[in-house]
Amino acid sequence: MFLLSPSASLRWDLVDTLTLFVEAQFDIASHDLVVDIGTDGDIAGDVDYGGFMGFVGIDYSF
């Protein structure tokens, strides 16, 4: 299944022999790029839109 929705981050959820979760966030306020890599399983996760600072991106899950 492939899901596409506006969100605060760009994510890849890959399920194979080993599960890999990669998340990249781009903060338009400070122009910082944050990349998190983990192997905690298939993580679709929820995006929190609350808070003062804003993030822009697209969520990809498959």
Summary of the structure (lengths in Angstrom):
residues: 62
radius of gyration: 12.1
end to end distance: 5.3
largest distance: 39.3
contacts: 129
relative contact order: 0.45
helix: 0%
strand: 48%
